[in-house]
Amino acid sequence: MIYVLWTKEYEKKDVYHILKLFNPSEEIAFVDCITFIDDKSFMIEFEIHESPLNYEVSVRIVKKGKCILSETVAMDDLEFFDDSVLSKKKVTLKHALFKLLSSYYGFHPGYGILTGTRPVKLVRTLSENGLSNSMIHQTLQQTFCLNKEKVDTLLSVYAVEKKMIEKNPRYVNLYIGIPFCPSICSYCSFGS
């Protein structure tokens, strides 16, 4: 069991999906106060520091009442393409939790913090905002925690998609959800 000390209703889904990337079979319980934890379980605690100029997230893993690992990420440390403060806060929170869990579990899921989204759609948005492929690479790797191979694949898929869209501007993106996938992609939240 993983306990998450979390008193806010917003972003709960994002925290849940990042935790499931690393341990899909583990139960997760959101609690509003420190509770008894058995020897096999641990607690994730968040501390958020917000000022008019910055937003910083500290997250730690606590076992048997002791902090065994922590991570702090400031919004200013990340590259953003979106000016939405809410979006920046959400990404900063997910980034801090992802880095902490990557260290704790010793692996790095390829699609990073992207959950519940089509990754190519993000590449398209970055490209349409004027970012070069190298800047997209940098943003996806440093801010969204994708590995290099996944970024290369996304850029290749986008290049094909872009040619089709440029050929005929009336083309539309169509997503067809098939709810019986044999497995769940790490970036997909539909199966949960």
Buried (B, 14 or more C-beta within 10 A) or exposed (E): EBBBBBEEEEBEEBBBBBBBBBEEEEEBEBEEEEEEBEEEBBBBBBEBEEEEEEBBBBBBBBBEEEEEBBBBBBBEBBBBBBEEEEEBBBBBBBBBBBBBBBBBEEEBBBBBBBBEBBBBBBBBEBBEEEBEBEBBBBBBBBBBBBBEEBBEBBBEBBEEBBEEBEEEEEEEEEEEEEEEEEEEBBBBBEEE
